[in-house]
Amino acid sequence: MEIEIKEEKLKRSIAKTASWRIIGTVSTVVISYLITGTLALAFSIGVVELISKLVLYFFHERAWNKIKWGK
């Protein structure tokens, strides 16, 4: 019996990346605001975090999709 290994589609990876980053960025903004007390600074930190981690997560997810181990 042959097991077919399906690769995740690009659109699915993009959707997962976006939804996870929304959750992560909202939590970062809230934590940043609680620490700094400044909403503008909290949003600035959130924007930097959003962009950098969107890119990093996307490539991390795509790289893991190519690894057959554990599928």
N, C-alpha and C positions, 0 to 999 in steps of 0.2 A: 504494500500500500504506500503510495507516494503522497507526501504531505506538501501542499502548495503553500509557499511563503509569500504573503501579499505585502507589498510595499505600500506604506501610507502615501496617499495622494498629497500633492503640493498644497491644494486648497485646504485640506484638513489640517496640515501642519500650520498654515497661516492662521486659520481660525483658532486653533489651540493656543498658538503663540499670543494672539491678540487677547483672548479671554483671560489667560493667565496673567498677562501684563496689566490688564485693567485691575485685577485683584491686587497684584503686587504694588502697583503704583498708588492706588488708593490707600493701602496700608502704609506705604512710605510717606505719603503726604500727611496722613494723620499723625504718625509717629514724629515726623519732622516738625509739625506744628506744636505738638505737645512738648517737644524739647526746646524749640526756639521761641515759641510764642508769637511768631511772625508768619502770617499767612502767605505773603509774597515769597519769602525765603522757602517756606515749605513747598509751594508750587514749583519754584525754581529747582529745588532738589528733586522733586517728583518728575519733572520734565527730563532732566539729565538721566535719571534712573530709568525712565520709560524707554528712551531711545537706545541707551546702551544695552539694556537687558533684553529688549526686543530682538536686536540683532544677534546677541550672544545666544539666546535661547533658540532662535530659529536654526542657526547653524549647528547647535548642540543636538537638537531634535533630528535634523536631517542626517547628521553623522551617525547617530544611534540607529536610525532607520536602515542603514547599510550593514549594520552588524547582525549577523545571523544568530549569534549566541543568545540562547534563552527564548527563541521564537518557537 
